[in-house]
Amino acid sequence: MEFTAKKTIKTAMVAGAFAATALLSACSGNSVAGNGSPVKNEMATAAAEQVPEGGGQGAATGGSGGAGAVSNGDVDCSKYGGQVGAPGRPKMDLIAVAATDGTTPGCTEAFTVITEYYQKLPQAEGPGERVLDVQGKWTCARQAGSEGSQGAVGCSVPNDSLQLETRPSAAAGKAPVRKFPNTTQAVQFTGYDAGVRMVRFQLVTRQDGGPDNSHYVPLDGKTYRLPLQKGGQVLSAATLCPGESVTIDGQGYGNGPCGQDQLLQRLKDGKSILAQISVNGDDQITTVKEIYHP
């Protein structure tokens, strides 16, 4: 296996990774040495970040098909125990690689090996972060072509076909799904979800060109949520930020300076507000203009 170079860093693992070791090994059907072997106490202090409680239940040794299978018989062990990674680095999927002879390390052994490798990084050989004799037989290092701290790790057993590696998640790099990027919408605000800091609203459409609220009806009956852009503009017509007179432009939209705090307080008080919103490319509401209705 070819490896490239990187400066060693001091790493530490978090607690509890292999609470499910017995369950993992019980489901491992291959004869690879080390499957099902107890994890040292100091390694058991390693893993809540990598293996959630009970995460190892149902783990398999790999081969082909079934839950956890990725391609060419490789097994995505992270489907059973969570992603792995040294502190301060991106978390990746842990893959038990299927050799041409059909041999695949069990997920129990894979988690044990990668955990010990991360623990030994401070004593790794050179900038390639190569560590010998992991679990007494494995050699692990950053894979060739992996740049900087983003690098994936590969492990193998010399004179054997056993291999495992870390890979970026299949979902990594995919653009998030946007609801209304770079659009303007007429909405009826219905509330505020403080836990996620998003306002709730329904899309509405204007009927008959009428000026009052009765001429705005729900467009699809669905409720949506979006965050307000920090420092975004809120403009009142009459009720959002009450003043001495109505403040609207020629189209009936509010143009009286208000504030996001006032908008959120109205929503927390259970008020329903009709408004036109502008949404940026990140699906954040940049401008709220109250729609005036007598």
Secondary structure as GFF3:
##gff-version 3
##sequence-region A 1 294
A	DSSP	alpha_helix	21	27	.	.	.	ID=ss1
A	DSSP	alpha_helix	41	44	.	.	.	ID=ss2
A	DSSP	beta_strand	75	76	.	.	.	ID=ss3
A	DSSP	alpha_helix	78	81	.	.	.	ID=ss4
A	DSSP	beta_strand	93	97	.	.	.	ID=ss5
A	DSSP	alpha_helix	107	120	.	.	.	ID=ss6
A	DSSP	three_ten_helix	121	123	.	.	.	ID=ss7
A	DSSP	beta_strand	131	134	.	.	.	ID=ss8
A	DSSP	beta_strand	138	142	.	.	.	ID=ss9
A	DSSP	three_ten_helix	148	150	.	.	.	ID=ss10
A	DSSP	beta_strand	153	156	.	.	.	ID=ss11
A	DSSP	beta_strand	163	167	.	.	.	ID=ss12
A	DSSP	beta_strand	183	193	.	.	.	ID=ss13
A	DSSP	beta_strand	198	206	.	.	.	ID=ss14
A	DSSP	three_ten_helix	213	215	.	.	.	ID=ss15
A	DSSP	beta_strand	216	218	.	.	.	ID=ss16
A	DSSP	beta_strand	224	226	.	.	.	ID=ss17
A	DSSP	beta_strand	228	236	.	.	.	ID=ss18
A	DSSP	beta_strand	256	257	.	.	.	ID=ss19
A	DSSP	alpha_helix	260	268	.	.	.	ID=ss20
A	DSSP	beta_strand	273	279	.	.	.	ID=ss21
A	DSSP	beta_strand	285	290	.	.	.	ID=ss22
###
